[in-house]
């Protein structure tokens, strides 16, 4: 039996992750060890075989808790405790640092702590995949549960490549500004350039944003309101509540009107701030709103700022200037100067439009170009000559020059439907229904409109018995058996009543979707609707028009019509999306002579809201909203419907629509649109993403890794995967809920089944699973046998070349942690090329390390000598890797610096700060690569030749 002494150091062989243990108590046949590194205590039977005494040998380094470090020259045993001596210093083993070097691969091997070859190989595969994912130019491009829309991915690439992502995203309604902002945020988080993010939105959009972030991107944002802030302050001793979460979603109105919360949010510090509906931030040279001042203060402290608005200039240049001022207050400091510049930029855009449309430039156009290119007259003359001669590429060359000159082109992005392809057609399918002279029915429909337009639905009780709209719906569904149909109506009460009435007369699968259902239940119902054999009809309250993607359906039933044209567009937008494969059929059942007929006629003929995208919805609502309700009530209440009043009202609306359309057309900036989307660049990005998603290597590796940890993987016939961690060998497997998850690797499947986990290279399950393995001791040491005619030893050593640098430098682009594998024999010969990883898997057999260590002739010094030889070879390879990394960094970053310097000569929008940051980035990256060091990660000792007696029993 071992003699235990308080202060001795041991390691628990089954639990090496506990760290270096120290004997705290010796009591008869029991010994108690504390493990300071992990904060654990264990009681063992005296003489337990699982405990291994930790003893350092001469030539090894020891480290103390106080920071003393030296090479051991002698060991002295004093009453059972070892005192290490060396370099004029002494150290009792009780003072060894808790995470001592016994965890090094060579120490584990010499202690007989080895893993199977399969685990060693799996660790190498994990290191290689980790290197591939972290160095990928597409890192952060995969995770969104959405179609790969080219213009969105172009903006993602362009904006996220900047050190200072401060831009105005102003795509037209329906083109996905929210998606673009989330894609940029996801990318910045993936590469380590943004950890803390604050999103500010109008109060009604808080839930919509929360759903979009969680469902599409897997980002869980904390919604902060007064109740949440007070609860956090009560639990954390009054500390700033905004420090409790890294990702915060908040109403801009709430923060703007609370002096305390506003100050706390500003003091909390954010890497990026995102503001939706930024056109509501009111500013004038004399006065700024509370909301504007809030965003201004946040923007001054946050390196990243994204402003979202669909109306960048249509509401006036002063408002546009106000938003640009938030992005760059130094560049945009004077409104009058800005208005003069914009007049020039308007002329630039007008000429650009002619070039794009291949129209002939007039003398006045060329004169204007000479004024624009006053710094490069020779270059302009050459471009105009080439254009006149119709030389290939001349038009593109002149446009590119104009783009570089364009004032706000680097901070404003705007795509329009007119410039995009892929939108579906809309077909208005009215369903006029006869009332049969039923005055009670018409009176009921009047009350329905009055209650719904005043948000007082609680005052009425819906009863659809005998309602012709219900009869129409039944007939409609019977005639289109199996066709997915989305029905949206005003309220939860109406949706529930309609569901109950329909089920009394028709036996089909119907799903419900309203705000009082729990989020999980809503997800399940939406997923059921998406299933081919699932619900044929999904009945939604107004919440169904927010943030959801139902583009797999082609029939939309509007059981009632909102007074707000913007809300009508939002409803149709659930199906009218880029990527929709069929014409959208918009069905509007209404009773002839009812208020609903009046509204339907106005929406169709007045604003053209069914078959065209509505612009300026808020302006329509402000001008016509109240009048429309009054007219509709009168229309449904009169004994004789007054068509003249309705037609006059429609004519007035049409005139207003023409006015808005003219204003929008005049404000259209073709050059800005061109700057916001490069089809060739976007298509290449999308192509690369698709190719990466088709690579089966990720799935194969992940399956092997999950299997190693005991997570059950059950792949279904349709490709869906059930992941069950209930039998895993770790207490809580990262990124998997305890009850398991249904997952898919297919993008289109993930889009239609939002309840499924979408596994991509960016999903946390991939990164967390790799980290779980490579940050553990699993596979760091292995022992194998190779039966051959030549006796001897070889060692396979895996080093990792890694940097330590600030995350915002994103050094991984050029040098991510790189595994360098070296195989040497007993003479130091390099066998790496003739023995690749595949050779090892096919030729090596397991062996018994303890039997081998009992044999004479092999010791720690011998192993260290072999490792040293391998390290020399690895160091030479590391130099080549670092040289290539510096060359790549120089090529990429110097090119960006040169472009910025060239742009600055002709475009004042390029600031000195941006150039300084770019230069500092290059310097920091070079320094980080120079200081990269090799770390010994794992090794495998191989006995060559006769292996009898070393096989495991």
N, C-alpha and C positions, 0 to 999 in steps of 0.2 A: 504494500500500500504506500502511495506517495505521502511524503511528509509535507503538510501544508503549513505555510507561515503567512501571517497577515502582511500584505504588501507585495506578495508574489504576483506575477502577471501571467494570465492564461487567455487562450482563445477558445470559444465554444465551436467545435468543428461543424455541427449542424447549423449554427447560427452565426456565421462570421460577420454578418451585417451589424451585430451588436457592438462590434469594436473590440478594443483591448480591455479585458476584464482584470480586476484587481481583487485579491482575496481580502474580504472584510471581516469574516468570522470563521473560526474553526471550532466546531462543536461535536466532539465524539466522531461519529461516522458521517457527519454532514459538513459541507463547506459552502459558505455564502460568498458569491462574487457580485461585485457591482460593475456596471458597464457605463462609465461616465459619458462616453460619446453618444450613447443612445438613451441614457437616463433609466436604464432597466436594472433590475436585480434578479438573480437566479440562485436557487439552492440546489446543490448537486450532492449525490452520494460520494463519499470520499473514495478516491480511486476510479472515478467514472472515466470510461475510455473516451468520452466525447470531449474531455478537457485536454488541451495540448499546451504544455508550458512554452512560453515565448522566451527564447534566448537568442540574443544577437551574437554573432561571431566576430572574431577579429577581422578588421577591414570593412565592416559594415558601419553605417552611420546611425547614431541614436539621437533622439530629440526629446527635450524635457518640456514640461508644462510651462516653464518660465522662458522658453525660447533658446536655451542652451543647445548647441548641436556640435558634435565632433565625431571623428572616426575612432572606433573601438580599437585599442591596442592591447588591452588585457581585461580579464574577468576575474573578480575576487568574490568568493563565497563567504559571506559573513552571517553566520547563524541562519542559513537557509535563504537569505536574500542576496541577490547578485548585485555587485557594484561594478559599473563599467568605468574603465580608465582610458584616457587618451588625450593627446594634445594638451597635456598639463591640467586636465579637468577630470572630475569624477561625477558619476551620476548613479544614484540608487534606482533599481528597477521600479520602485514604487512611484518615482517621479516621472516615468516615461509618459509621453504624450498619449492621450487616450486612443487616437487613431493611428497607432504605430505602423511602421512599414511592413508588418507581418502580412498586410493585405496585398503586397506586391506579388505579381505572378510568380516570380522565382521563389519567394518565401512560401507561398502556398504549395508550390510543387515540391519543395524540399520538405515540407511538413506533411506530404502525402495527400494534400487536399486538391484533387483534380476532378474534372468533369469529363463526361463522355465526349468522344470525337464529334458527335452530332451537335452538341451544345457549343463546342469550340467553333465549328463551322458556321453555326447559326449566328454566333456573335460577329464573326467576320462579315457575313452577309448583311447584318444590321449596320455595321460601321460603313460598309460600301454604299448601302442605300441611303443612310443618313447623309453621307457626303454628296450623293447625287441630288437629293432633295434640297439640301441647304444651298447648294451652289447653282441650282437651276434658275435661269432667267425668268421662269414662269412661277416661281415660288409666290404663293398668295393669289394666284390667278384661278385656282380650281374650285374653291369651296362653295361658291354661290350655287344655290339650287335654282338655276335659271338657264334659259336658252343662251347660247353664245351669240349675242347680238353684236355685229362688228363695230358699230359706232360707240357702243358702251365700252368695249374692250380697247378701242383706240384711245378714248379719254382716260381709261384706267392706266394704260401704258404711258401716255404722255404726262399725266399729272403725278403719278406715283414715282416717276423717275426723278423728280425734282427734290432737292434738299428742302426747299421751302414750298410746300403745297398750299398756296394761297390763291384760290381761284373762285370765279363765279360760274357755277353750272346753271345754264339757262336754256336747256333744251325745251322744245315745245311740249305742250301737254301730251302725255301718252308715250313719250320717248324714254322715260326712265331715269329722271334725275336722281330719285331716291336710290335706285339700283346702282347708278354710277358712284354716288357718294359712299354707299356701303362697300362696293368693290374696292374703292380707293382705301377706305379704312381697313378692310380685310388685308390688303396687300401690305400696308404700312405696319400693321400689327405682326404679320407673318415674318417680315424681315427685321423686326426689332426697332423700327423707327417711330412707333407710336404705341404706348402702353395705356396711357390715360386719355380717354376720349369723353367729351361732353357734347351731347346733341340737344339742341334747343328747338322746339317746335311749338306752333299754336296749340292751345289746350285740346281742341277737338281731334288733333292728329297724334296725340301721345300714344294711344292704343295702337293705331295703325302702324306707326313706326316700330313699336315694341314687337308687334307680330311679324313685321317684315324682317327685322333684324334677327329674330329668333328662328323663324320658320325657314327663311331663305339662306341665312348665313351662320346659324348656330351661335349667334352672339347674344348672350344674356345681359341685357342692360338693366340696371336698377332704376326703377321709376321713382324719382324724388318729388315728394310734396311735403306740406307742412307736417302732416302726421308722421311721415317717415323720418323727417329731420328731428322732430322732437323725441321720437322713440330712440333714435341713435344717440342723441345727446344724453338721454337718461341712462343709457347703458354704457356709454364710454366716458363718463365723467365730464361732459360738456365739451369734448373735443369737436373740431370741425367735422360735421357729419359727411361732407363731401369727400373726405379722405377715406371713408369706409369702403368705397367701391372704386374700381378702376374705370368702369364703363357706366356712365350716368346719362339717363334720359330725363328731360325736365321740360315743363312748360315755360316758354320764354316770358309769359305774362306773370307767372308766379314769382320768378326770380326778379323781374324788373320792378315789381311793386312791393318787394320786401327788402328793406335796407340791410337787415342782418343777413338774410340768406344770399343776397347779391354779393355782399362783401366776402362771405364764406366761400362762395363758388369761385370768385376771382382769386382769392388767396390759395385755394386748393391746388392750382396749377394744372394745366392740361397740355398734352402733346399736340392735340388737335381739337378744334371746336367746329361743329357742323351746325348750321342754322338753316332751317327750312322756311319757306315762304318769306324770304328776306325782303321782298318788296313792301312788307308791312312795317319795316323799320323806318320810321318817319324822321326826316332831317331837313333842315334849312340852314342857311348861313347864320340865322339869328337864334335858332332853337333846335334842339334834338329831343326826341321822345325818350322816355325812360328805357324802352326796349333797345333803342339805338345806342344809348350810352352804355348799357350793359354789354352789348356785343362789342362795342368799341374797346371797353376796358379789358374784356376777355381776349380780344384779338391782339392787344398790345403785349400781353404776357404769353400768348400761345404761339409757338412757331408755325403751326398749321391752322388754316382757316378755310372752310368751304362754305360758300353761301349759295343757296338754291332758290331760284325764282324762274318762272316761265315767262315773265314779262320784264326783260332787262332794260329796254329803252322806251317801250310803248307808253309808259306812264310819265314820260318827261325826262329830259337830260339831267335835271337836278337830282331826281331820285336815283338815276344810274350812277351819277357822280358820287352820291352818298354811299353807295355800296362799294364802289371802287376805292373810295377813301378808307373804308374799313380794311380793305386788303392791303393797301400800300399808302399810308397817310403822307409819306414823304413825296411820292410821285404825284399823288392827287391831292394837292393842298389848296388849290384855288379854283373855284367854280367858273369864273369868267374865262380863265386861261383854258380850262377843260372844254368849255363850250366852243371856243375858237378852234381848238384842235379837232373837235368832233365834226366841225363844219368841213375841215380839210379831209378827215377820215371818210366823211360821207361821199365826197368826190372820189376818193380812192375806191370805195366800195362800188360806186356807180360805174367807174371805168372797168373794175374787175368783172362786173356783171356782163359788160360788153365782150370782154375777152373770153369769159366762160361760155357765152352764147355764140362765140365766133362771129360777132358783128364787126364791121369795119370801124376803126378808130378815126374820129374826125380830127381836124387841126386843133380844135379847142381841147380835145382829149390829150393830144400829144403835148400841147403847151402845159396843161395841168400836170402831166407826168414829169415834165422838165422841172417844174417847181417842186414836185415831190422828191425827185432824185437829184436835187441840186448838189449833193455831195458826190454823185457818181454819174456825171453827164455822159462820159464815154461809154460806160456800161449800158446806159439806157439807149443810146444811139445804136449800139450793136444789137440789142434785143429787139428794137423796133424794126431794124433792117431785116433781121432774121424772120420777124413776124410777117413783114410785107412780102418776103420771098417764100413764105409758107414752109420754112424749114422745119424739119421734124424736131419736136421738143421746144420750139420757140415760144409757143403759148404757155407751156408749163413753166419755162424759165422766167418769163415776165411775171406770171402769177406768183411764183415763189418769191421773187424780189419784192413784189407788193406785200406779200404776207409778212416778210421780215420788217417792212416799213410800217405795217399796220399797227396803230397805237395800242389798242387794248387786246390784240390778238393773243398775247401770251397769258392773259389773266381771265379772259372771258371765253367760254365755250358755249356754242349754241347750234344745235342741229334742229332742223324743221322737217315736218312730214313731207313738204314739197321736195326735199332733198334726199329723202329716204325711200327705200324700197322694202317690200315685205308686209305692208299693212293689208289686211283683208278688206273686202268690200262689205258694205252694210246694206241690207235690204229691209225696208220698212214694210211690215205686214200688218196693216190695221185689221181689226176684227170688230166692225160695227155690229151691235146687237140690238134687236128691237125690244122695246119695253112693253109692248102690248098695251100701251095706255095705262100702265100701272103707276098711278100717282104716288102710292106708298113707296114703291121702289125708288122713284126719282127723288122723293123727299129724303129717303134714307141716304142716297148717294150725295145729296147736298150736305147733310149733317156729317157724313164721312169726310168730305173735303174740308169743311169748316174746322172739324176737330183736328185733322191731320196737318192742316196749314198753320194751326196755332199751337201745335204740339200738346194738345189736350186729349189724346186718344183715350185716356182713362175715363173720360166722360161718356164714351159710347161703348156699346157692346156689339161686337161683330156677329152677324148671323147671315150665313150664306145660303140658307134654305130658300129655294126658289130664285136665287140670284142667277141671272143668265150668264154671268161671267164664270160661275162654277160649272154650269152646263157646257159652256164652250171649252173650258179647260179639260173636262172629262173627254169630250169628243176629240180634242186636240191630241191628248196623250194616247188614246186608243188608236188613232190614225197613224201615230209615229212610235209604235211600240219598239222599245229599245233605244230610241234616240235620246241622248242626254239633253236634258232641258233644265236651265237655271231660271228660277222665278224669284224676282225681288219685289218686295212690297215695303210699306213704310215702317211698320213697327213689329215688335215681338208679339203683341196681342193678336195682331192681324195674321201673322204667320202661323201661330198656334191654332187659331180658329179655322183658318183655311185648310191646314193639315187635317184637323179633325173632321171637317165637312167632306173633304175629298175621300178620306178613308171609309166613310160611310157608304159611298157609292161606287168605289173603284178599288180593286185589289192589285196594287202595284207597289214596288219598293219606293218609298218616299223618305228623304232625309230632311232634317230640320237644322237650321243654322241661325241662332240669334244670340244676343248679348248676355242673356242670363244663363246660358249653358256654360259649364266650365270649359276652359281652353282645351283641355284634353278631349272632352266630348265633342267639341266643335271640330277638332282635328280628325277625330274618328269618323264623324258624319261626312266631312268633306272628302276623306279618303275613301269612304264607301261609295260616294258619288263618283269618284274617279275610277273605281274598279269597273271592268268591263261587264261583269255580272252583278254589279252593285245597284245602287239607287238609280232609277230612271229620272227622277225629279228631285231637285234640291230646292226647298222653300227657304228663302232667306229674308230676314228683316234687313233694314238699311245697312247693318254692319257687314252684310255680304258684299257690299260695293266697296269695301275698304281693304286694300292690301292683298286680296286673294287673286289667284290665277286659275281661272276655269276655262282656259282656251281650248281644252279638249272637247268642250261642248260647243255646238253651233246654233242652238236655239235659246233665245233669251225672251222670257215672258215678263213684261212690265205690267204687273197687276194693278198698279196705280202709277201716277206720274208725279215726280217732284216739281215744285214750283221753281227750284233753283236749277238753272241749266247746267251749272258746274256739277251738281250731283247727278243729273241725268247722264252727263258724259262719264262720270265716275262709274255709274252702273254699267253702261255699255262697255266701259274699259276693262271689265272683268273678262270679256271675250275678245274685244278689239285690241289685239296686241300683235306686235311684230312676231311672226312665226305661226300665227293662226293659219290653218291649212284650208279653211272653207269660208265661203261667204256667211256672214253672221245674219241670221234671220231674227229680226226684232218684232215680236208679236205684242200688240197692244189691244187687249179686249176692252171695249167701252160701250156703254149703253147710249144709243142715239137719243139726243135731247138732254143728256146728263151733263154735269159740270166737267166730267172726265173727257167728253167729246170736245168741249171747248179747249181744254188744255192740250189734248192730243193734236188738234188742228194747229194751235199756236206753235207747239214744239216742232211740228212737221213743216208747215208752210212759213211760219214766222222766223224761227231761228235755224231751220234746217238741221235740227238736232239729232235726228235718227240716222240719216244717211251721210252726214258730214260731221267732222270733229268741230265741236263748239269752242270758239275762242271768245274771251271776254265774258265768261259766265257771270262773274260778279257784277259787271256793268249792266248786263241784261236784268239781273235780279234787282239791282238798285233802281233801275228806271221803270221796269214793268211789273215787278213782283206783286205789289199790293193791288195794282189795277187788274192784274190777271185773276187774282182770287175773287175780287169783287165781280168782275165780268163773268167768271165761271159760275159763281153762285146765282147771279141774275139769270144766266143762260139756262141753268137747270131748274130755276124756280118759276120762270114765266110760263104762262099757259101756252104762249106761242113763242118759239125760240126766235131770237132776233139775230139773224145771220148778218144783217148789215153792220151792226156794232162789231161783231167778231171779225168780219172781213176788213173793216176800217182799222181795227186794232192790229191785225196781221200786217196790213200795208204799212202802218207806222213802224212796226217791228222790222219789216224787211228793209225799210229805208235806213234804220239804225244799223242793221246788219251790214249794209253796203258801206256805211260810214266807217264802221269798225274794220271791215275787210280792207278798205282803202288805206286806213291808217296803218294796219299791220303790214300791208304790201310795201308801203312807202318806207317803213322802218326796217324792212328786211335787208340784212347785210350779207350779200353773197360771199364776200371775201371772208367774213367771220365764219360763215358756215363751212367754207373750204378749209379754213384753218382748224376747224373743229372735227374734221373727219378726213382721213386719208385711207381710201378703200384698200389700196395695196398693202399698206402697213397693217391695217386691221385684219385683213384676210389672212395674212401670214401669222399673226398672233393666234387667231382662232384655229388655223390649221395645226399649229404646234400644240395647242391645248388638246385638240381632238386626238392627235397622234399619241400624246402622252397618256391620255385616258384609255387608249386601246392597248397599251403595253400591259401584258399579263404578269410581269415580274412582281409588281407591287402586291397583287392579290395572292400569288403563290407564296411570297415571303410572309405576308401577314397571316395567312392560314397556318403556316409552320410555326410562327411565333406564338400565336394564340394557342395552338395545340400543345406547345411546350409548357405553357403556363396552365394548362388544364381547362381552357375556355373551349366549350364545345361549339363546333362549327357545323351547321347543318345546311347544305346548299340545296335549295329546292329546284324542281324541274324548270321553273320559269326564270331561274337566275337569282331569285331573292335568297338571302342568307339569314339564318337564325343564329344569333350569337348568344350563348348561354354561359355566363360566368359563375353560376352557382357552385360549380365544382372546381373552380380555379384554385391554384396553390398560393395565391396571395389573398389577403383579407378583402380588399376592395380593388378590383381591376380597374385601372384608370380609363375614363371616358366611356365606361359601360355601366348602365344602371344595374342594380342588383338583380332585378327581375329579367334582365336580358334585353335584347333589342332585335328588331327586324331591320335588315340593312340591304343596301343595293350598291353596286359599283357603276350602275348605268344612269347617265344624266337624265334621259327622258323618263325613265321609270321614277326617278327621284322627284321630278317636276310634278308628275301626276299623283304620286303617293307621298304627300308631305309628312305623313306620320312615320316614314321610314328613315333610318339613318343613311345619309349619302356619304359613302366612304370614298374619299379622294386623297391625293398626296398631301393636301392641306388639312385634312380632318385630324382633330386632336387624337383620335384613336391610333393613327399611324405614328405620329410623333411621340405620344406618351408611351406607346408599346415599345418603340425602339429605345427610348430613354430608360424605361424600366429594366431592360436587359443590359444596355451598355453602361449604365450607372451602378450596376450590381457587380458581384463577384462571379456571376455565372459565366462559365466559359473562359475565364482568364487563364486557366492552366489546364493542360491535358497531357496524357501520357499514352503513347501508341506503340505498336509493334509493326515492323515491316520485315517480313520474311524474305531473305535474299541470300545470295552466295557471298556477299561482302559484309563482314561484321563491322560494326561501328555505331556511332551515334550521330544524329542530326537534330537540329532544333529549328522549329518554325516560329519566328518571332514577328508579332504585329505591333508596329509603332503607329502612333497617331501624331501627325504634324498639325499643330493647332495654334491659333493666335489668341491673344487676350486684348480685346479692343472695345471701345464704346459702341453700343449697339447701333447708334444712328449712322455710323460709318458703313454699315452693311458690308463688312469685309468678306463675308461669305460668298459674295458675287465672284470674288477673285480667288479666295483661298478659304474654303470651308474645311472643317476638321477632316484631314485626308489620311486614310489608313495606308501604311507602307508595309508590305509583307515581305519578309526576307527569310530564306531557308539556307542554312549553312551546315556543313558537316563538321566532323571532329577536327579537320585540318583547316577549317575556315573557308572552304571553297563555296562559292555562291551557286546554290541549286535552285534558285527561285524560278527561273524560266522553265527548267525541265520538270519542276514539280509544282504546277499550278494547283489552285484549290480543288479542281476537279480530280486531279491525280490523287490527292490526299483522300478524298472521299471513296475512291475506288480501290486503293491499295493498302490503307492502314487498317489495322485491327486493334481492338481494345487490349490493354495490358494492366497488370497489377503493379502499381507504382510502389507500394510498400515492399513487395518482394524484391523489386529492383533496388530500392534504397538500402536494403539489408546487405546487398552485395558490396564487397570492397572495391575501391578504385574510382568511385564517383563521389564528388563532394561539391559543396557550394562554390568553391573557388573555380572548379572545373566548369560548372554551369555558367558562372559569371564571365569566364573567359570566352565561352562560345557566344553569349549574349553580346559581349563587347565587340566581337568580330562582326556580328549581325548589325550592330548599331553603326559601325563604321560604314558599312554598305548602305544602310538606310540614310545616313547623313549625306552621302553623295547624291542619292536620289532626291532627298529633301531640298538640296540646293537647286536642282533642276526644276522642281515643283515651284519653289519660291521665285525663281527667275521668270518662269512662265507666268506666274500670278502677277508679278510686278509689271511685266510687259503688257499683259491684258489690261491691268488697271491704268497704266499710262496711256494706252491706246484709247480706252473708253473715256477716262476722266479728262485727259488733256484735250481731246477732241471737243468735249463739252465746254471747257474753258475757252478754247479758241472760238467756238461758235458764239458764246456769250460776249466775248470781246468784240467780235465782228458785228454782232447785233447792236451792241451798245453804241457803236459809231453812228448808226442810223436810227436807232430806236431808244428814246429816253426811258422806255418802260423797263429796261434792263438795269437793275440797281447795282451800285458798288457792293452792297451787302451780299447780293446773290453771287457775284464773282468771287468775293473774299471767301464765302462759305465753300464754293467749289474748289478753290485753291487749298483751303484748309483740309477739305475732304481728301484730296489727292495726297497731301503731305501725311495726314493721319493714316491713310491706307498703306502707304509705302512703309511707314515706320512700323505699323502692326505686322506687315508681312516680313520685314527684316527681323523682327523680334520673335517670330514664330519658332516654337521649339518642339522637339520630338518628345513624346511621352510613351513609355512602354505600356502597352495595353494588355497584351496576352501572349502566351507562348505554349508551344506543344513540343515535348521531348519525345523523340522517336528512337527506339532501339532497333538497329539494323542487324540482319543476319539470322543466326540461330536464336529462336525466341522460346525454346522449350523452358518450361518452369516459370514463365512470366505471364502466361495467360491467366485471366481471372478464373477463379474456381466457381 
